[in-house]
Amino acid sequence: MNPPLLLDTLAAARIQELHRDAAAWRRAAMARRPSAAGRVAARSLNALGFWLVGAGLRLALTGAGRRPGR
């Protein structure tokens, strides 16, 4: 048996194994990704949270200028 052919065979087998591992990793990553509807809902909730925090800050700043008892 010719040694370069053996090395080529081993390298090809290793490359195929790496391709299979990468494909499995990509499939697992896609399974963890939320659906399009889930991403839209999260984005909407995030925007609502920022709006509520902003409104709360405005109310706090507005109320800070008032004196108690008036």
DRENROKE-770203 format. One line per field, with one value per residue: x, y, z of N, C-alpha, C, O in turn; residue number from 1. Coordinates in pm, whole numbers, padded with zeros to 5 digits. Atoms other than C-alpha are relative to their C-alpha. Last residue first. Example, Ala and Ser with C-alpha at 12.3 -4.5 7.8 and 13.67 -1.06 7.14 Angstrom:
n_px: [-00082/00089]
n_py: [-00119/-00119]
n_pz: [-00006/00000]
ca_px: [01367/01230]
ca_py: [-00106/-00450]
ca_pz: [00714/00780]
c_px: [-00077/00090]
c_py: [00109/00120]
c_pz: [00073/00000]
o_px: [-00026/00194]
o_py: [00220/00118]
o_pz: [00090/00066]
num: [2/1]
This chain:
n_px: [00062/00096/00108/-00024/00112/00005/-00111/00036/00108/-00059/-00085/00086/00063/-00101/-00026/00115/-00005/-00110/00043/00100/-00071/-00078/00095/00038/-00117/-00008/00110/-00033/-00107/00059/00082/-00092/-00063/00101/00015/00071/00145/00040/00006/00107/00127/00013/00030/00137/00091/-00003/00077/00141/00045/00009/00115/00121/00017/00044/00140/00077/00007/00090/00137/00039/00022/00121/00115/00018/00053/00141/00079/00027/-00076/00085]
n_py: [-00098/-00087/00068/00001/-00041/-00146/-00044/-00001/-00095/-00134/-00023/-00023/-00131/-00103/-00005/-00069/-00141/-00060/-00010/-00107/-00127/-00021/-00040/-00138/-00081/-00012/-00085/-00136/-00047/-00022/-00121/-00115/-00019/-00061/-00140/-00018/-00018/-00133/-00091/00047/-00041/-00145/-00026/00045/-00096/-00122/00029/00007/-00137/-00071/00055/-00048/-00141/-00003/00041/-00112/-00104/00049/-00007/-00141/-00046/00066/-00061/-00132/00020/00035/-00120/-00087/-00123/-00119]
n_pz: [00092/-00067/-00072/-00144/-00085/-00012/-00084/-00141/-00016/00012/-00117/-00115/00019/-00024/-00144/-00060/00037/-00076/-00139/-00009/00011/-00122/-00103/00030/-00029/-00146/-00044/00040/-00089/-00133/00008/00008/-00131/-00087/00043/00127/-00011/00045/-00115/-00087/00059/-00017/-00141/-00026/00062/-00082/-00122/00039/00026/-00129/-00072/00069/-00037/-00140/-00003/00056/-00104/-00105/00053/00005/-00137/-00048/00069/-00059/-00133/00016/00029/-00115/00016/00000]
ca_px: [-04929/-04841/-04528/-04334/-04346/-04036/-03967/-04311/-04230/-03896/-04059/-04337/-04084/-03879/-04186/-04284/-03935/-03940/-04283/-04172/-03857/-04065/-04312/-04025/-03890/-04234/-04270/-03925/-04001/-04333/-04166/-03894/-04154/-04357/-04045/-03977/-03715/-03372/-03286/-03371/-03161/-02857/-02906/-02927/-02613/-02423/-02530/-02410/-02077/-02026/-02107/-01866/-01595/-01644/-01623/-01300/-01157/-01242/-01084/-00768/-00744/-00789/-00534/-00288/-00338/-00292/00031/00159/00124/00000]
ca_py: [07173/06960/06798/07014/06930/06926/06554/06457/06557/06379/06062/06079/06119/05832/05610/05694/05603/05277/05193/05274/05063/04773/04808/04798/04480/04325/04400/04257/03943/03900/03947/03693/03442/03488/03425/03109/03095/02951/02646/02399/02601/02568/02191/02160/02373/02158/01839/01983/02084/01737/01570/01802/01731/01356/01394/01592/01322/01048/01247/01303/00932/00834/01089/00967/00609/00711/00892/00575/00343/00000]
ca_pz: [04770/05070/04930/04686/04319/04099/04157/04027/03672/03686/03822/03564/03283/03420/03441/03085/02965/03158/03016/02661/02699/02827/02540/02290/02453/02454/02083/02004/02204/02021/01682/01770/01886/01568/01358/01555/01826/01745/01956/01677/01432/01658/01684/01305/01266/01518/01338/01006/01162/01310/00975/00792/01051/01005/00626/00663/00892/00642/00358/00563/00647/00282/00165/00429/00314/-00048/00044/00218/-00090/00000]
c_px: [-00094/-00064/-00090/-00115/00041/-00109/-00003/00108/-00038/-00106/00060/00083/-00091/-00059/00103/00020/-00113/00011/00109/-00044/-00097/00075/00073/-00097/-00031/00118/00004/-00107/00037/00105/-00060/-00078/00094/00057/-00102/-00010/-00063/-00152/-00049/-00016/-00117/-00132/-00018/-00040/-00146/-00097/-00006/-00087/-00148/-00053/-00019/-00126/-00124/-00024/-00056/-00149/-00083/-00017/-00101/-00143/-00046/-00034/-00131/-00118/-00026/-00066/-00149/-00077/-00035/00089]
c_py: [-00066/00102/00101/-00073/-00006/00050/00150/00053/00013/00106/00140/00031/00034/00139/00106/00012/00079/00148/00063/00020/00118/00131/00027/00052/00148/00086/00021/00098/00143/00052/00032/00130/00119/00026/00071/00148/00023/00015/00138/00093/-00043/00049/00149/00029/-00039/00105/00123/-00027/00002/00142/00071/-00050/00060/00144/00003/-00035/00120/00105/-00047/00015/00146/00046/-00058/00074/00134/-00022/-00029/00128/00095/00123]
c_pz: [-00094/-00089/00069/00068/00147/00092/00020/00090/00147/00018/-00005/00125/00118/-00016/00035/00150/00061/-00030/00088/00145/00012/-00004/00132/00106/-00023/00042/00152/00047/-00032/00097/00136/-00006/00001/00139/00089/-00034/-00137/00011/-00039/00120/00088/-00058/00024/00144/00024/-00056/00089/00123/-00038/-00019/00134/00070/-00065/00046/00142/-00001/-00048/00109/00104/-00050/00003/00142/00050/-00064/00069/00136/-00019/-00035/00116/00000]
o_px: [-00155/-00155/-00042/-00230/00119/-00111/00051/00079/-00060/-00077/00066/00046/-00092/-00030/00088/-00013/-00093/00029/00079/-00057/-00065/00077/00041/-00085/00005/00110/-00014/-00076/00061/00078/-00063/-00037/00099/00026/-00082/00022/00004/-00226/-00091/-00127/-00219/-00193/-00103/-00152/-00229/-00168/-00110/-00194/-00221/-00136/-00132/-00222/-00195/-00122/-00170/-00232/-00160/-00127/-00209/-00220/-00135/-00149/-00228/-00194/-00129/-00182/-00233/-00165/-00153/00192]
o_py: [00001/00172/00202/-00060/-00092/00168/00199/00095/00123/00211/00209/00117/00148/00229/00176/00116/00191/00229/00144/00133/00219/00204/00123/00167/00233/00162/00133/00207/00223/00144/00148/00229/00194/00127/00186/00234/00063/-00072/00215/00107/00025/00140/00189/00072/00048/00171/00152/00033/00091/00189/00104/00025/00139/00172/00046/00050/00176/00126/00012/00095/00181/00075/00014/00141/00152/00016/00052/00165/00124/00128]
o_pz: [-00177/-00042/00120/00026/00188/00125/00119/00202/00197/00076/00097/00205/00164/00063/00136/00208/00108/00061/00176/00192/00073/00096/00202/00150/00059/00138/00200/00094/00059/00175/00177/00056/00098/00201/00127/00049/-00233/-00033/00048/00172/00093/-00001/00103/00171/00051/00019/00148/00137/00005/00059/00171/00088/-00003/00115/00163/00032/00029/00159/00116/00003/00081/00172/00070/00005/00133/00155/00018/00043/00135/00067]
num: [70/69/68/67/66/65/64/63/62/61/60/59/58/57/56/55/54/53/52/51/50/49/48/47/46/45/44/43/42/41/40/39/38/37/36/35/34/33/32/31/30/29/28/27/26/25/24/23/22/21/20/19/18/17/16/15/14/13/12/11/10/9/8/7/6/5/4/3/2/1]
